[in-house]
Amino acid sequence: MNLLIVGAPGTGKGTMSELLIKAYDFSHISTGDMLRSAISAQSPLGLKAQSYMDEGKLVPDDLIHDLIVERLSQDDIQKGFLLDGYPRTLAQAEDLDHILKRLGLKIDAVIDLNVDEEVLSKRITGRRVCKDCGSIFHIDTHPSQKEGVCDNCGGELYQRHDDTLESLKTRLDAYHQSTQKVVDYYLEKGLVHMIDANDKPETVFEKIQEVLKELS
Ligand SMILES: [Zn+2]
């Protein structure tokens, strides 16, 4: 089974991806991770990508295309994969279809995580990150034992500059502008499964598992 997971910042996409990979042994395809590893490996693709990012530009679609083709051609894809963070635009979604067709593959389901904006803003603005070890806490749902101090290493906890309401609004607008078109594209194909992701992670994951059970 091949899945695509989509969700705005704060919907728990990262957590759900981790749980899915653990439970179903999917190959995880994240263009963000792939770019980072290509860059640290200094591969020709990585060097090209780096030059765009150094200028503060988006990595162009043809580079992402090459990255995806290379990844989807590897053997472990046959056991099923989870696409995360791609496609982000309608053009990328259409391109992905061509790539998959050529390789004899297809997307079986799109998991769309939905969280109310009010819940999202609570999740994001309450997040605190350790300056030293990167551990993540939340002032309501996962507080540190001592306020402002990391449970794991004693480091100082801080609020990331983009974890503010204003920044969330900007990120949400950007997300909806591009990703809604991607979701619509797959809606037309009847592949989208809307998941109410307002609940705690265990409950959300159970809902996803129910969807997958029906599909298999
Ligand atoms: Zn820490």
Residues whose N, C-alpha, C, O or C-beta is under 5 A from the ligand:
A	BS01	ZN	C130 D132 C133 G134 S135 C150 N152 C153 G154 G155
